Amino acid sequence: MLHDPKNDYDDLGKGLLKAADYMAEHGHCKGFLQDKKGAVCLMGAVIYSYGSLDYMSYLNALTEHTGKYINTLVLWNNAPETTGEDVIKLFREAAEDHKLVKVK
């Protein structure tokens, strides 16, 4: 049986990775949860992809990881210089806080 690295994360970590994958697949937008083409913003990625926990748990995990309030993260998402790759990277980095086994 092949090892699935997503099983190395708790439910929050899995949800954050799912949000990253969702945005990678559907694209990144600003100012809307989801645009007409299906692209999503930071909050949209969480809302449209959250797993077994409520979506606020995932947003709280992002705020804990960054030390920023969610409205600050929304403003960051909407800033002209922020790319989809930046947001995807944030999701993946925050997921690392929720690895079941941390290797030093």
Backbone as numpy.savetxt, mean C-alpha at the origin, in Angstrom:
# Nx Ny Nz CAx CAy CAz Cx Cy Cz
6.75 -28.61 -2.73 5.91 -27.44 -2.73 6.80 -26.20 -2.73
6.50 -25.26 -3.59 7.29 -24.04 -3.70 6.93 -23.08 -2.57
7.94 -22.34 -2.12 7.75 -21.35 -1.08 7.12 -20.08 -1.65
6.04 -19.61 -1.05 5.41 -18.36 -1.45 5.85 -17.28 -0.47
6.68 -16.31 -0.90 7.20 -15.30 0.02 6.12 -14.45 0.68
4.93 -14.38 0.09 3.86 -13.60 0.71 3.41 -14.23 2.03
3.69 -15.52 2.20 3.34 -16.16 3.46 4.29 -15.79 4.59
5.33 -15.02 4.29 6.27 -14.55 5.30 5.74 -13.33 6.05
4.54 -12.85 5.70 3.98 -11.63 6.27 2.70 -11.94 7.04
2.42 -11.08 8.05 1.14 -11.17 8.73 0.06 -10.58 7.82
-1.17 -10.54 8.31 -2.27 -10.07 7.47 -2.09 -8.63 7.00
-1.55 -7.77 7.86 -1.30 -6.39 7.44 -0.26 -6.34 6.33
0.81 -7.08 6.49 1.85 -7.11 5.46 1.31 -7.62 4.14
0.52 -8.67 4.20 -0.07 -9.22 2.97 -0.97 -8.20 2.30
-1.75 -7.47 3.09 -2.64 -6.46 2.54 -1.88 -5.31 1.89
-0.78 -4.90 2.52 0.04 -3.82 1.95 0.69 -4.27 0.63
1.14 -5.51 0.58 1.70 -6.04 -0.66 0.63 -6.14 -1.75
-0.58 -6.50 -1.33 -1.69 -6.59 -2.28 -2.01 -5.21 -2.85
-1.98 -4.18 -2.00 -2.22 -2.81 -2.47 -1.14 -2.39 -3.47
0.12 -2.74 -3.17 1.22 -2.43 -4.10 0.99 -3.13 -5.43
0.63 -4.40 -5.39 0.38 -5.16 -6.62 -0.81 -4.59 -7.39
-1.84 -4.17 -6.65 -3.03 -3.60 -7.29 -2.67 -2.34 -8.07
-1.88 -1.46 -7.42 -1.48 -0.23 -8.09 -0.55 -0.54 -9.27
0.35 -1.48 -9.10 1.25 -1.85 -10.19 0.46 -2.35 -11.39
-0.61 -3.06 -11.14 -1.43 -3.61 -12.23 -2.35 -2.56 -12.87
-2.97 -1.72 -12.03 -4.00 -0.80 -12.52 -3.51 0.61 -12.78
-2.35 0.96 -12.25 -1.81 2.29 -12.44 -2.07 3.22 -11.27
-1.41 4.38 -11.31 -1.45 5.37 -10.24 -2.16 6.61 -10.74
-3.01 7.19 -9.87 -3.66 8.46 -10.21 -3.57 9.40 -9.01
-3.95 10.61 -9.24 -3.94 11.65 -8.21 -5.31 12.30 -8.16
-5.78 12.58 -6.94 -7.02 13.33 -6.78 -8.30 12.52 -6.82
-8.22 11.25 -7.12 -9.39 10.38 -7.16 -9.02 9.04 -6.53
-9.99 8.39 -5.89 -9.73 7.03 -5.41 -9.41 6.13 -6.60
-10.18 6.31 -7.67 -9.97 5.54 -8.90 -10.42 6.40 -10.07
-9.58 6.48 -11.09 -9.97 7.28 -12.25 -10.74 6.42 -13.25
-11.14 7.02 -14.36 -11.96 6.33 -15.37 -11.24 5.15 -16.02
-9.91 5.16 -15.97 -9.14 4.07 -16.56 -8.86 2.96 -15.56
-9.26 3.16 -14.29 -9.04 2.14 -13.27 -7.81 2.34 -12.42
-7.02 3.39 -12.72 -5.84 3.69 -11.89 -6.31 4.18 -10.53
-5.49 3.96 -9.51 -5.88 4.29 -8.14 -4.82 5.17 -7.46
-5.29 5.92 -6.47 -4.37 6.68 -5.61 -3.98 5.79 -4.43
-3.19 6.33 -3.53 -2.75 5.57 -2.35 -3.94 4.99 -1.60
-4.92 5.82 -1.26 -6.08 5.33 -0.52 -6.91 4.37 -1.37
-7.04 4.67 -2.65 -7.80 3.79 -3.53 -7.19 2.41 -3.60
-5.87 2.33 -3.66 -5.20 1.02 -3.70 -5.54 0.20 -2.46
-5.56 0.87 -1.32 -5.90 0.17 -0.07 -7.36 -0.25 -0.09
-8.25 0.67 -0.42 -9.69 0.39 -0.36 -10.10 -0.69 -1.35
-9.54 -0.67 -2.55 -9.94 -1.65 -3.56 -9.23 -2.99 -3.43
-8.28 -3.09 -2.51 -7.54 -4.36 -2.43 -7.41 -4.92 -1.02
-7.98 -4.26 -0.01 -7.73 -4.72 1.35 -8.26 -6.13 1.56
-7.61 -6.81 2.48 -7.89 -8.22 2.70 -8.77 -8.49 3.89
-8.28 -9.28 4.82 -9.09 -9.78 5.92 -9.36 -8.74 7.00
-8.59 -7.67 7.04 -8.78 -6.62 8.03 -9.50 -5.44 7.38
-10.04 -4.53 8.20 -10.68 -3.36 7.62 -9.61 -2.43 7.03
-10.01 -1.65 6.05 -9.02 -0.85 5.32 -8.30 0.15 6.21
-8.93 0.60 7.30 -8.27 1.55 8.20 -7.05 0.92 8.86
-7.05 -0.38 9.07 -5.87 -1.05 9.63 -4.67 -0.89 8.71
-4.90 -0.96 7.42 -3.81 -0.80 6.45 -3.34 0.65 6.39
-4.28 1.59 6.44 -3.91 3.00 6.45 -3.14 3.33 7.73
-3.57 2.77 8.86 -2.84 2.98 10.11 -1.43 2.41 10.04
-1.26 1.28 9.37 0.08 0.69 9.21 0.97 1.63 8.42
0.42 2.31 7.41 1.20 3.28 6.64 1.60 4.47 7.50
0.67 4.94 8.34 1.00 6.08 9.19 2.04 5.69 10.24
1.94 4.50 10.77 2.94 4.03 11.74 4.31 3.91 11.08
4.34 3.44 9.86 5.62 3.26 9.16 6.28 4.60 8.86
5.50 5.58 8.43 6.06 6.85 7.99 6.12 7.91 9.08
5.29 7.75 10.12 5.19 8.79 11.14 4.37 9.99 10.67
3.67 9.83 9.55 2.86 10.91 8.99 1.38 10.56 9.08
0.56 11.59 9.23 -0.88 11.39 9.24 -1.35 11.00 7.84
-2.49 10.34 7.77 -2.99 9.86 6.48 -3.26 11.03 5.53
-3.74 12.18 6.05 -3.98 13.31 5.14 -2.67 13.82 4.55
-1.57 13.72 5.29 -0.26 14.08 4.75 0.16 13.11 3.67
-0.14 11.83 3.86 0.18 10.83 2.84 -0.65 11.05 1.58
-1.90 11.45 1.75 -2.75 11.75 0.59 -2.17 12.94 -0.17
-1.76 13.99 0.55 -1.15 15.15 -0.11 0.13 14.74 -0.82
0.92 13.86 -0.21 2.15 13.35 -0.83 1.81 12.60 -2.11
0.80 11.72 -2.06 0.37 10.98 -3.25 0.02 11.94 -4.38
-0.65 13.04 -4.04 -1.14 13.98 -5.05 -0.10 15.00 -5.50
1.05 15.04 -4.84 2.09 15.99 -5.22 2.59 15.67 -6.62
2.89 16.70 -7.42 3.33 16.48 -8.80 4.55 15.56 -8.93
5.45 15.61 -7.95 6.68 14.83 -8.06 6.53 13.37 -7.62
5.41 13.02 -6.98 5.22 11.64 -6.51 4.74 10.76 -7.66
5.43 9.66 -7.85 5.08 8.71 -8.92 4.40 7.48 -8.34
3.81 6.71 -9.21 3.24 5.43 -8.79 4.30 4.52 -8.19
5.50 4.57 -8.75 6.59 3.75 -8.22 6.93 4.15 -6.78
6.82 5.46 -6.48 7.06 5.92 -5.11 6.03 5.34 -4.14
4.77 5.33 -4.56 3.70 4.84 -3.70 3.82 3.32 -3.53
4.11 2.63 -4.61 4.30 1.18 -4.55 5.45 0.84 -3.62
6.53 1.60 -3.71 7.69 1.40 -2.83 7.29 1.59 -1.37
6.48 2.60 -1.08 6.01 2.83 0.29 5.22 1.63 0.80
4.31 1.11 -0.01 3.54 -0.07 0.40 4.47 -1.24 0.72
5.43 -1.48 -0.14 6.34 -2.61 0.05 7.23 -2.41 1.28
7.71 -1.19 1.50 8.53 -0.92 2.69 7.72 -1.08 3.97
6.49 -0.58 3.97 5.64 -0.71 5.15 5.31 -2.18 5.42
5.18 -2.97 4.36 4.91 -4.40 4.53 6.05 -5.09 5.28
7.28 -4.60 5.08 8.43 -5.21 5.76 8.32 -5.11 7.27
7.58 -4.11 7.77 7.35 -3.99 9.21 6.47 -5.12 9.73
5.86 -5.86 8.82 4.91 -6.90 9.19 5.34 -8.29 8.73
6.65 -8.45 8.59 7.19 -9.78 8.30 7.11 -10.62 9.56
6.77 -11.87 9.39 6.66 -12.76 10.54 8.03 -13.12 11.09
8.99 -13.30 10.20 10.37 -13.62 10.62 11.26 -12.55 10.02
11.90 -11.80 10.90 12.79 -10.75 10.44 14.22 -11.25 10.50
14.90 -11.15 9.36 16.29 -11.60 9.27 17.19 -10.38 9.48
18.17 -10.53 10.37 19.08 -9.40 10.65 20.38 -9.59 9.90
